Amino acid sequence: MDATTNSTESHTKLQLDEEEEGVQQQQQQQQQQLEAPQTTAATTATAATIIDIPAAVAFASSNSSFACSSYDTDCSTASSTCCTRQGEHIYMQHKLPATTTTAATCSSATAAAAAAAAASTTAAAATAANTATTCNMPPMETDELMMLKFEHRKHWPWFILMISVIEIAIFAYDRYTMPAQSFGQPVPIPSDSVLVYRPDRRLEVWRFFSYMFLHANWFHLGFNIIIQLFFGVPLEVMHGTARIGVIYLAGVFAGSLGTSVVDSEVFLVGASGGVYALLAAHLANITLNYAHMKSASTQLGSVVIFVSCDLGYALYTQYFDAAATPTFAKGPQVSYIAHLTGALAGLTIGFLVLKNFGHREYEQLIWWLALGVYCAFTVFAIAFNLINTVTAQLMEEQGEVITQHLLHDLGVS
């Protein structure tokens, strides 16, 4: 009996020990399941913090002083370069490493969410689910990237195309309504046209601009149209309609102002002032953005070649071959003052309004010099025209009074 009783008690103790060990193992497994999502979530948060650090540093660097024109960061998550000039940005960001790390982090977050759901722990599941949802959201664009897209967007060349169509249409109408002329001969534009610039009607301010719609002959029109399309369209595509419109109209206005000062008795037609403004604006664009242009030397060469040919032809016909000019050159004399003043306006206004994709310290000085030169020329020319107009009116009135006195003295009434 005693042996049987002892064996029974030993067997009972072994069963109790096995049950206690099973309970302890189950508790340990449950505790491990509870701790696993928290560890994964913490790891995910740490990885996300590491990823966000370079972006924050890059953002802070882009808003720092302009003395630091470039910022480079090279790590496992991002590599960026940012050049700023008063709100104008060139921003390039390489996202492949960051995308890889982010994908791994998002995978960990998704696994953590699944484990938390399996463990039925509400707090851990909510934390992991929020992390996974954040990873699945599309990346938000930074201010620098949005500015990059805005500054480098392409523009449709509405202004150059529209002004070219209007000039062709008006010339065709004049050609159709005027007496027949052979090709190349000047179209007899009436001097009383409301579009012609006339020095004796300076107070009709629209004439300082409207003369650009009239041309002397087909060669005059074709030459201006081809040049303004060739040089104007690329500028407008890159810099926008408003900027190129301002440059073109400033050149037209400067052409009539310059002619009114130097050749104060000359009638004026043609868009050469605006065309030469576009040529000079190319020089301003090359000066500002030479380092960021793919074919700056080619563009500069095309402008120099054209201006040289035009200047050489003008000197040749003016001083060496005046009696043997070709048929298309016969007719009204070319106003080279309008060409020169239009180019001056295009260069100065180009420095003022064209986009500048890089910043150098001396460019601020160029900007102020351009503004000063254009303002000084414009104020002087406007004042000259006002004084000249008032003086002419006084002389005309005085001449009429003297004539009336003479007629009265002679007994003629």
C-alpha positions in Angstrom: 0.0 0.0 0.0 2.7 2.4 0.9 4.5 1.9 -2.4 1.4 2.4 -4.4 0.5 5.5 -2.5 4.0 7.0 -3.0 3.9 6.3 -6.8 0.5 7.9 -7.1 1.7 11.1 -5.3 4.8 11.3 -7.5 2.7 11.0 -10.7 0.3 13.7 -9.4 3.2 16.1 -8.7 4.7 15.6 -12.2 1.4 16.4 -13.8 1.1 19.6 -11.8 4.6 20.6 -12.7 3.9 20.1 -16.5 0.7 22.1 -16.2 2.6 25.0 -14.5 5.3 25.0 -17.2 2.6 25.0 -20.0 0.9 28.0 -18.3 4.2 29.9 -18.0 5.0 29.2 -21.7 1.7 30.5 -22.8 2.1 33.7 -20.7 5.6 34.3 -22.2 4.2 33.9 -25.7 1.4 36.3 -25.0 3.9 38.8 -23.5 6.1 38.5 -26.6 3.2 39.1 -28.9 2.3 42.2 -27.0 5.8 43.6 -27.1 6.5 42.9 -30.8 4.2 45.6 -32.3 5.5 48.2 -29.9 9.1 47.5 -30.9 8.2 47.5 -34.6 6.3 50.7 -34.3 9.2 52.4 -32.4 11.6 51.2 -35.1 9.3 52.5 -37.8 9.0 55.9 -36.1 12.8 56.0 -35.7 13.3 55.2 -39.4 10.7 57.8 -40.4 12.5 60.4 -38.3 15.8 59.5 -40.0 14.2 59.9 -43.4 12.7 63.3 -42.5 15.9 64.8 -41.2 17.6 65.5 -44.6 14.4 67.0 -46.0 14.2 69.4 -43.0 17.9 70.3 -43.3 17.5 70.9 -47.1 14.4 73.1 -46.4 16.2 75.1 -43.8 19.2 75.5 -46.1 17.1 76.7 -49.0 15.7 79.5 -46.7 19.1 80.5 -45.4 21.2 83.5 -46.5 22.0 83.9 -50.2 25.7 83.6 -49.4 25.3 79.8 -49.4 24.1 79.4 -53.0 24.2 75.6 -53.0 23.5 72.9 -50.5 24.5 69.2 -50.9 23.5 66.4 -48.6 24.4 62.8 -49.3 23.0 60.0 -47.2 21.0 56.8 -47.5 17.7 58.6 -47.9 18.1 61.7 -50.0 20.5 63.8 -52.0 19.5 67.3 -53.1 20.9 70.5 -54.5 19.1 73.8 -54.2 20.2 77.1 -55.7 18.1 80.2 -54.8 17.9 83.8 -56.0 15.2 85.9 -54.4 12.4 83.2 -54.7 13.7 81.7 -58.0 14.9 78.1 -57.6 16.8 75.4 -59.4 16.0 72.3 -57.4 17.0 68.7 -58.1 16.2 65.9 -55.8 17.2 62.2 -56.2 14.5 60.1 -54.6 15.6 56.5 -55.4 17.4 55.7 -52.1 14.7 57.5 -50.1 12.0 55.5 -52.0 13.7 52.2 -51.2 14.1 53.0 -47.5 10.5 54.3 -47.3 9.2 51.1 -49.0 11.1 49.0 -46.4 9.7 51.1 -43.6 6.1 50.9 -44.9 6.5 47.1 -45.2 7.6 47.0 -41.5 4.6 49.2 -40.6 2.2 46.9 -42.5 3.6 43.8 -40.8 3.3 45.5 -37.4 -0.3 46.4 -38.1 -1.0 42.7 -39.0 0.7 41.4 -35.8 -1.1 43.9 -33.6 -4.4 42.9 -35.2 -3.6 39.2 -34.5 -2.8 40.0 -30.9 -6.1 42.0 -30.5 -4.3 44.9 -28.8 -6.2 48.1 -29.6 -3.5 50.7 -28.8 -0.7 48.9 -30.7 -2.9 48.2 -33.7 -4.0 51.8 -33.9 -0.4 53.1 -33.8 0.8 50.7 -36.5 -2.2 51.3 -38.7 -1.6 55.1 -38.6 2.0 54.6 -39.6 1.0 52.3 -42.4 -1.6 54.8 -43.7 0.9 57.6 -43.6 3.4 55.5 -45.7 0.7 54.8 -48.3 -0.1 58.5 -48.8 1.6 60.1 -51.9 4.6 62.3 -51.0 3.7 66.0 -50.7 5.5 68.5 -52.9 7.8 70.9 -51.2 7.6 74.7 -51.8 10.9 74.5 -53.7 9.7 71.8 -56.1 6.4 73.7 -56.7 8.4 76.8 -57.5 10.7 74.8 -59.8 7.7 73.6 -61.8 6.2 77.1 -61.9 9.4 78.8 -63.1 10.3 76.1 -65.7 6.9 75.6 -67.2 6.6 76.1 -70.9 4.5 78.9 -72.3 2.6 79.0 -75.6 4.0 82.0 -77.6 0.6 83.8 -77.9 2.0 87.3 -78.1 4.5 86.9 -80.9 2.1 84.8 -83.0 -0.7 87.3 -82.5 1.3 90.4 -83.2 2.7 88.8 -86.4 -0.8 87.9 -87.7 -2.1 91.4 -87.0 0.9 93.0 -88.9 0.4 90.6 -91.9 -3.4 91.3 -91.9 -3.0 95.1 -91.9 -0.4 95.1 -94.6 -2.5 92.8 -96.8 -5.5 95.1 -96.3 -3.4 98.2 -97.3 -2.0 96.3 -100.2 -5.5 95.3 -101.4 -7.1 98.8 -101.0 -4.1 100.8 -102.4 -3.2 101.1 -106.1 -1.5 98.1 -107.6 2.3 98.0 -107.1 4.9 95.6 -108.3 6.4 93.2 -105.8 9.0 94.9 -103.6 7.8 98.4 -104.4 6.7 100.5 -101.4 3.0 100.6 -100.6 1.8 104.3 -100.6 0.7 104.7 -97.0 -1.4 107.8 -96.6 0.2 110.3 -94.3 -3.1 111.0 -92.6 -3.4 107.4 -91.4 -4.3 107.1 -87.7 -1.5 104.5 -87.3 1.5 106.4 -88.7 3.8 108.1 -86.3 3.8 111.8 -87.1 6.0 114.4 -85.4 3.4 117.1 -85.8 0.9 115.0 -83.9 2.9 114.0 -80.8 0.0 114.5 -78.5 -1.8 111.6 -80.1 0.0 109.2 -77.9 -1.2 105.9 -79.5 0.9 106.8 -82.6 4.1 106.1 -80.6 3.0 102.4 -80.7 0.6 102.0 -83.6 3.2 102.7 -86.3 4.5 99.1 -85.7 1.5 97.7 -87.6 2.4 99.4 -90.9 5.2 98.4 -93.3 6.6 99.9 -96.5 6.8 96.8 -98.7 6.8 93.0 -98.6 10.5 92.8 -97.9 10.1 95.1 -94.9 7.3 93.1 -93.5 8.8 89.7 -94.2 12.1 90.6 -92.7 10.5 91.8 -89.4 8.1 88.8 -89.2 10.9 86.2 -89.7 13.3 87.8 -87.2 10.7 88.3 -84.5 9.5 84.7 -84.9 13.0 83.3 -84.9 14.1 85.2 -81.8 10.9 85.9 -80.1 9.2 82.5 -79.9 12.1 80.8 -77.9 12.1 83.7 -75.5 8.4 83.6 -75.0 8.3 79.9 -74.5 10.8 80.1 -71.7 10.0 83.5 -70.1 6.3 83.9 -70.7 3.9 86.1 -72.7 3.9 89.1 -70.3 7.6 89.5 -70.1 8.1 89.3 -73.9 5.2 91.6 -74.5 6.7 94.2 -72.2 10.1 94.0 -74.0 8.6 94.2 -77.5 6.3 97.2 -76.7 9.1 98.9 -74.9 11.3 98.6 -78.0 8.5 100.0 -80.2 8.0 102.9 -77.8 11.7 103.6 -77.6 12.0 103.5 -81.4 9.5 106.3 -81.9 10.9 108.3 -78.9 14.4 108.1 -80.2 13.3 109.1 -83.7 11.3 112.0 -82.3 14.4 113.3 -80.6 17.1 112.8 -83.3 15.0 113.0 -86.5 12.2 115.2 -85.3 10.7 115.7 -88.7 10.5 112.0 -89.8 7.3 110.0 -90.2 7.8 106.4 -89.0 6.3 103.0 -89.9 7.5 99.4 -89.2 8.1 97.1 -86.2 11.9 97.2 -86.3 12.1 98.8 -82.8 10.3 95.7 -81.3 12.4 93.3 -83.4 15.7 94.8 -82.3 14.4 94.8 -78.7 14.0 91.0 -78.9 17.5 90.6 -80.3 18.9 92.6 -77.4 16.8 90.7 -74.9 18.6 87.6 -76.1 21.9 89.2 -75.1 20.4 90.0 -71.7 19.1 86.4 -71.3 22.5 85.0 -72.2 24.2 87.3 -69.7 21.9 86.3 -66.9 21.6 82.6 -67.5 24.7 81.6 -69.5 25.7 78.8 -67.0 22.2 77.2 -67.2 21.7 77.3 -71.0 22.5 74.3 -73.2 23.3 76.3 -76.4 24.2 79.7 -75.1 27.2 80.1 -77.4 25.0 79.2 -80.5 22.4 81.7 -79.5 25.0 84.4 -78.9 26.6 83.7 -82.2 23.3 83.9 -84.1 22.6 87.3 -82.6 26.1 88.6 -83.4 26.0 87.3 -87.0 22.6 88.9 -87.7 23.5 92.3 -86.1 26.8 92.3 -88.0 25.1 91.6 -91.3 22.4 94.2 -90.8 24.9 96.8 -89.7 27.3 96.0 -92.6 24.4 96.2 -95.1 23.3 99.5 -93.7 26.7 101.0 -93.9 27.2 99.7 -97.5 23.9 101.1 -98.8 24.3 104.4 -96.9 27.9 105.3 -97.9 29.2 103.1 -100.7 26.3 102.0 -102.9 23.6 104.6 -102.5 23.0 104.8 -106.3 22.8 101.1 -106.9 20.5 99.9 -104.2 18.4 96.8 -105.1 14.8 97.1 -105.9 13.5 96.0 -102.5 15.6 98.7 -100.8 14.1 101.6 -102.8 11.5 103.7 -101.1 11.5 105.2 -97.6 14.8 105.6 -95.8 15.6 103.1 -93.0 15.4 104.7 -89.5 18.5 103.2 -87.8 17.8 105.4 -84.8 14.7 103.4 -84.2 16.8 100.2 -84.5 19.4 101.5 -82.0 17.0 102.8 -79.4 14.8 99.7 -79.7 17.8 97.5 -79.0 18.8 99.7 -76.0 15.3 99.3 -74.6 15.3 95.5 -75.2 18.7 95.1 -73.4 17.7 97.2 -70.3 14.2 95.9 -70.0 15.5 92.3 -70.5 17.8 92.7 -67.5 14.8 94.0 -65.5 12.0 91.4 -66.4 13.6 88.2 -67.7 13.9 85.2 -65.4 17.3 84.7 -63.7 18.0 81.1 -62.8 21.3 81.9 -61.0 22.5 84.5 -58.6 25.7 86.4 -58.8 26.5 89.5 -56.7 27.2 91.8 -59.6 23.9 91.2 -61.2 22.1 93.4 -58.7 24.3 96.3 -59.9 23.4 95.5 -63.5 19.7 95.5 -62.6 19.9 99.0 -61.1 22.1 100.3 -63.9 19.6 99.0 -66.5 16.7 100.6 -64.6 18.5 103.9 -64.3 19.5 104.0 -68.0 16.0 103.2 -69.3 14.2 105.6 -66.9 16.7 108.4 -67.8 16.3 107.9 -71.5 12.5 107.7 -71.3 12.1 110.8 -69.1 14.4 112.8 -71.3 12.6 111.8 -74.5 9.1 112.5 -73.1 10.2 115.9 -71.7 11.8 116.7 -75.1 8.6 115.9 -77.0 6.4 117.9 -74.6 8.7 120.9 -74.7 9.0 120.7 -78.5 5.3 120.4 -79.0 4.5 123.4 -76.8 7.2 125.4 -78.5 5.9 124.6 -81.9 2.3 125.5 -81.0 3.5 128.9 -79.5 5.5 129.6 -82.7 2.5 128.8 -84.9 0.2 131.0 -82.9 2.7 133.8 -82.9 3.2 133.5 -86.6 -0.6 133.8 -87.2 -0.7 136.9 -85.0 2.2 138.5 -87.0 0.5 137.7 -90.3 -2.7 139.3 -89.2 -0.9 142.5 -88.1 0.9 142.7 -91.5 -2.4 142.2 -93.4 -4.0 144.9 -91.3 -1.2 147.4 -92.0 -1.3 146.7 -95.7 -5.1 147.4 -95.7 -5.9 143.8 -96.5 -8.8 142.3 -94.5 
